[in-house]
């Protein structure tokens, strides 16, 4: 009897979710999935970093980067690449914040 009630509850939940999915616009669904992905990835990355598993948190952080856009239109991944380029130039001696005239 327990299995009957659990199955009935699951089918009702699936029906409600599918009914909402059909009636909602695709733009709203896309924003919702993006928001859920960002929140879930941030949460899992924080949990992995807190547990000391920094390497396991990197895929979650990399999954977030293309989803988050800055006001200038650059993604955080592009900003990270610019930062690493500036760091490389500084280490090679071609770029120095303290210029000598």
MARBA-3410 file (N, C-alpha, C, O; in Angstrom, 1 decimal):
101
0.8,-1.2,0.0,0.0,0.0,0.0,0.9,1.3,0.0,0.5,2.3,-0.6 ~ 2.0,1.2,0.7,2.9,2.3,0.7,3.4,2.7,-0.7,3.5,3.9,-1.0 ~ 3.8,1.7,-1.5,4.3,1.9,-2.8,3.2,2.6,-3.7,3.6,3.4,-4.5 ~ 2.0,2.2,-3.5,0.9,2.9,-4.2,0.8,4.4,-4.0,0.7,5.2,-4.9 ~ 0.9,4.8,-2.7,0.9,6.2,-2.4,2.1,7.0,-2.9,2.0,8.1,-3.3
3.3,6.4,-2.8,4.5,7.0,-3.2,4.4,7.2,-4.7,4.8,8.2,-5.3 ~ 4.0,6.1,-5.5,3.8,6.2,-6.9,2.8,7.3,-7.3,3.0,8.0,-8.2 ~ 1.7,7.4,-6.6,0.7,8.4,-6.9,1.2,9.8,-6.7,1.0,10.7,-7.5 ~ 2.0,10.0,-5.6,2.6,11.3,-5.3,3.6,11.7,-6.4,3.6,12.8,-6.8 ~ 4.4,10.7,-6.8,5.4,11.0,-7.8,4.7,11.4,-9.1,5.1,12.3,-9.8
3.7,10.7,-9.5,2.9,11.0,-10.8,2.2,12.3,-10.7,2.2,13.1,-11.7 ~ 1.7,12.7,-9.6,1.1,14.0,-9.4,2.1,15.1,-9.5,1.9,16.1,-10.2 ~ 3.3,14.9,-8.9,4.3,15.9,-9.0,4.8,16.1,-10.4,5.0,17.2,-10.9 ~ 5.0,14.9,-11.1,5.5,15.0,-12.5,4.4,15.7,-13.4,4.8,16.5,-14.3 ~ 3.1,15.4,-13.1,2.1,16.0,-13.9,2.1,17.5,-13.7,1.9,18.3,-14.7
2.2,18.0,-12.5,2.2,19.4,-12.2,3.4,20.1,-12.8,3.3,21.2,-13.4 ~ 4.6,19.5,-12.8,5.8,20.0,-13.4,5.7,20.1,-14.9,6.0,21.1,-15.5 ~ 5.1,19.0,-15.5,5.0,19.0,-17.0,3.9,20.0,-17.4,4.1,20.7,-18.4 ~ 2.9,20.2,-16.6,1.8,21.2,-16.9,2.4,22.6,-16.9,2.1,23.4,-17.7 ~ 3.2,22.9,-15.8,3.8,24.2,-15.7,4.8,24.4,-16.9,4.9,25.5,-17.4
5.5,23.4,-17.2,6.5,23.4,-18.3,5.9,23.8,-19.7,6.4,24.6,-20.4 ~ 4.7,23.2,-19.9,4.0,23.5,-21.2,3.5,24.9,-21.2,3.5,25.5,-22.3 ~ 3.0,25.4,-20.1,2.3,26.7,-20.1,3.3,27.9,-20.0,2.9,29.0,-20.3 ~ 4.5,27.6,-19.6,5.5,28.7,-19.4,6.2,29.0,-20.7,6.5,28.1,-21.5 ~ 6.6,30.3,-20.9,7.4,30.6,-22.1,8.8,30.1,-22.0,9.3,29.8,-20.9
9.4,29.9,-23.2,10.7,29.3,-23.2,11.8,30.3,-22.6,12.8,29.8,-22.1 ~ 11.5,31.6,-22.7,12.5,32.5,-22.1,12.5,32.4,-20.6,13.6,32.4,-20.0 ~ 11.3,32.2,-20.0,11.2,32.0,-18.5,11.9,30.7,-18.1,12.5,30.6,-17.1 ~ 11.7,29.7,-18.9,12.3,28.4,-18.6,13.8,28.5,-18.7,14.5,27.9,-17.8 ~ 14.3,29.2,-19.7,15.8,29.3,-19.9,16.4,30.1,-18.7,17.4,29.7,-18.2
15.7,31.2,-18.3,16.2,31.9,-17.1,16.2,31.1,-15.8,17.1,31.1,-15.0 ~ 15.1,30.3,-15.7,15.0,29.5,-14.5,16.1,28.4,-14.4,16.7,28.2,-13.4 ~ 16.3,27.8,-15.6,17.4,26.7,-15.6,18.7,27.3,-15.4,19.6,26.8,-14.7 ~ 19.0,28.5,-15.9,20.3,29.2,-15.7,20.4,29.6,-14.3,21.5,29.4,-13.7 ~ 19.4,30.1,-13.6,19.5,30.5,-12.2,19.7,29.2,-11.3,20.5,29.3,-10.4
19.0,28.2,-11.6,19.2,26.9,-10.8,20.6,26.4,-11.0,21.2,25.9,-10.0 ~ 21.1,26.4,-12.2,22.5,25.9,-12.5,23.5,26.8,-11.7,24.4,26.2,-11.1 ~ 23.3,28.1,-11.8,24.3,29.0,-11.1,24.3,28.7,-9.6,25.3,28.6,-8.9 ~ 23.1,28.7,-9.0,22.9,28.5,-7.5,23.5,27.1,-7.1,24.2,27.0,-6.1 ~ 23.1,26.1,-7.9,23.6,24.7,-7.5,25.1,24.6,-7.7,25.7,24.0,-6.8
25.6,25.2,-8.7,27.1,25.1,-8.9,27.8,25.9,-7.8,28.8,25.4,-7.3 ~ 27.4,27.1,-7.5,28.0,27.8,-6.4,27.9,27.0,-5.1,28.9,27.0,-4.3 ~ 26.8,26.5,-4.8,26.6,25.7,-3.6,27.5,24.5,-3.5,28.2,24.3,-2.5 ~ 27.6,23.7,-4.6,28.5,22.6,-4.6,29.9,23.0,-4.6,30.7,22.3,-4.0 ~ 30.3,24.1,-5.3,31.7,24.5,-5.2,32.1,24.9,-3.8,33.2,24.6,-3.3
31.2,25.6,-3.1,31.5,26.0,-1.7,31.6,24.8,-0.8,32.5,24.7,0.1 ~ 30.7,23.8,-1.0,30.8,22.6,-0.2,32.1,21.9,-0.4,32.7,21.4,0.5 ~ 32.5,21.7,-1.7,33.7,21.0,-2.0,34.9,21.8,-1.5,35.9,21.2,-1.0 ~ 34.9,23.1,-1.6,36.1,23.9,-1.1,36.1,23.8,0.4,37.2,23.7,1.0 ~ 35.0,23.8,1.1,34.9,23.7,2.5,35.4,22.4,3.0,36.1,22.3,4.1
35.1,21.3,2.2,35.6,20.0,2.6,37.0,19.8,2.3,37.6,18.7,2.6 ~ 37.7,20.7,1.6,39.1,20.6,1.3,39.4,20.0,0.0,40.5,19.6,-0.3 ~ 38.3,19.8,-0.8,38.5,19.2,-2.2,38.4,20.3,-3.2,37.5,20.4,-4.0 ~ 39.5,21.0,-3.3,39.6,22.2,-4.2,39.5,21.7,-5.6,38.9,22.4,-6.5 ~ 40.2,20.6,-6.0,40.1,20.2,-7.4,38.7,19.7,-7.8,38.4,19.8,-9.0
37.9,19.2,-6.9,36.6,18.8,-7.2,35.7,20.0,-7.3,34.6,19.9,-8.0 ~ 36.0,21.2,-6.7,35.2,22.4,-6.9,35.4,23.1,-8.2,34.6,23.9,-8.6 ~ 36.6,22.9,-8.8,36.9,23.6,-10.1,35.9,23.3,-11.2,35.5,24.3,-11.9 ~ 35.4,22.1,-11.5,34.4,21.9,-12.5,33.1,22.7,-12.3,32.5,23.2,-13.2 ~ 32.7,22.8,-11.0,31.5,23.6,-10.7,31.7,25.1,-11.0,30.8,25.8,-11.5
32.9,25.6,-10.6,33.2,27.0,-10.9,33.3,27.2,-12.4,32.8,28.2,-12.9 ~ 33.9,26.3,-13.1,34.0,26.5,-14.6,32.6,26.4,-15.3,32.4,26.9,-16.3 ~ 31.7,25.6,-14.6,30.4,25.5,-15.2,29.6,26.9,-15.0,28.7,27.2,-15.8 ~ 29.9,27.6,-14.0,29.3,28.9,-13.7,29.7,30.0,-14.6,28.9,30.8,-15.0 ~ 31.0,30.0,-15.0,31.6,31.1,-15.6,30.9,31.6,-16.9,30.7,32.8,-17.1
30.5,30.7,-17.8,29.9,31.2,-19.0,28.5,31.7,-18.8,27.9,32.4,-19.6 ~ 27.9,31.3,-17.7,26.5,31.7,-17.4,26.4,33.1,-16.8,25.4,33.8,-16.9 ~ 27.5,33.5,-16.1,27.5,34.8,-15.5,28.1,35.8,-16.5,29.3,35.6,-16.9 ~ 27.4,36.9,-16.8,27.9,37.9,-17.7,28.1,39.2,-16.9,27.3,39.5,-16.0 ~ 29.1,39.9,-17.2,29.3,41.2,-16.6,28.6,42.3,-17.4,28.1,42.0,-18.5
28.5,43.5,-16.8,27.8,44.6,-17.5,28.5,44.9,-18.8,27.8,45.4,-19.8 ~ 29.8,44.8,-18.9,30.5,45.2,-20.2,30.4,44.1,-21.3,30.8,44.4,-22.4 ~ 29.7,43.0,-21.0,29.5,42.0,-22.0,30.6,40.9,-22.0,30.6,40.0,-22.8 ~ 31.6,41.1,-21.1,32.7,40.0,-21.0,32.2,39.0,-20.0,31.6,39.3,-19.0 ~ 32.5,37.8,-20.3,32.2,36.7,-19.3,33.4,36.7,-18.3,34.5,37.2,-18.6
33.1,36.0,-17.2,34.2,36.0,-16.2,35.4,35.1,-16.7,36.5,35.4,-16.2 ~ 35.1,34.2,-17.6,36.2,33.4,-18.1,37.2,34.3,-18.9,38.4,34.2,-18.9 ~ 36.6,35.3,-19.7,37.4,36.2,-20.5,38.2,37.1,-19.6,39.3,37.5,-19.9 ~ 37.5,37.6,-18.5,38.2,38.4,-17.5,39.4,37.7,-16.9,40.5,38.2,-16.7 ~ 39.2,36.4,-16.6,40.3,35.6,-16.0,41.4,35.4,-17.0,42.6,35.4,-16.6
41.1,35.2,-18.3,42.1,35.1,-19.3,42.9,36.4,-19.5,44.1,36.4,-19.7 ~ 42.2,37.6,-19.4,42.9,38.9,-19.5,43.9,39.0,-18.3,45.0,39.5,-18.4 ~ 43.3,38.6,-17.1,44.2,38.7,-15.9,45.4,37.8,-16.0,46.5,38.2,-15.6 ~ 45.2,36.6,-16.5,46.4,35.7,-16.6,47.4,36.2,-17.7,48.6,36.0,-17.5 ~ 46.9,36.9,-18.7,47.8,37.5,-19.7,48.6,38.6,-19.1,49.8,38.7,-19.3
47.9,39.5,-18.3,48.7,40.6,-17.7,49.7,40.0,-16.7,50.8,40.6,-16.5 ~ 49.3,38.9,-16.0,50.3,38.3,-15.0,51.5,37.7,-15.8,52.6,37.9,-15.3 ~ 51.2,37.1,-16.9,52.3,36.6,-17.8,53.2,37.7,-18.3,54.4,37.5,-18.3 ~ 52.6,38.8,-18.7,53.4,39.9,-19.2,54.2,40.5,-18.1,55.4,40.9,-18.3 ~ 53.7,40.6,-16.9,54.4,41.2,-15.8,55.6,40.3,-15.4,56.6,40.8,-15.1
55.4,39.0,-15.4,56.4,38.1,-15.0,57.6,38.0,-16.1,58.7,37.8,-15.8 ~ 57.2,38.3,-17.4,58.2,38.3,-18.4,59.0,39.6,-18.5,60.0,39.7,-19.2 ~ 58.5,40.6,-17.8,59.2,41.9,-17.8,58.7,42.8,-18.9,59.3,44.0,-18.9 ~ 57.8,42.5,-19.7,57.3,43.3,-20.8,56.3,44.3,-20.3,56.0,45.4,-20.9 ~ 55.6,44.0,-19.2,54.6,44.9,-18.6,55.0,45.1,-17.2,55.1,44.2,-16.4
55.1,46.4,-16.8,55.4,46.7,-15.4,54.6,47.8,-15.0,54.5,48.9,-15.6 ~ 53.9,47.7,-13.8,53.0,48.7,-13.4,53.8,49.9,-12.9,53.3,51.1,-12.9 ~ 55.1,49.7,-12.5,56.0,50.8,-12.0,56.9,51.1,-13.2,58.0,50.6,-13.3 ~ 56.4,51.9,-14.1,57.3,52.3,-15.3,58.4,53.2,-14.9,58.2,54.1,-14.1 ~ 59.6,52.9,-15.5,60.7,53.7,-15.3,61.0,54.6,-16.5,61.3,54.0,-17.6
61.0,55.9,-16.4,61.3,56.8,-17.5,62.7,57.2,-17.5,63.1,58.0,-18.4
END
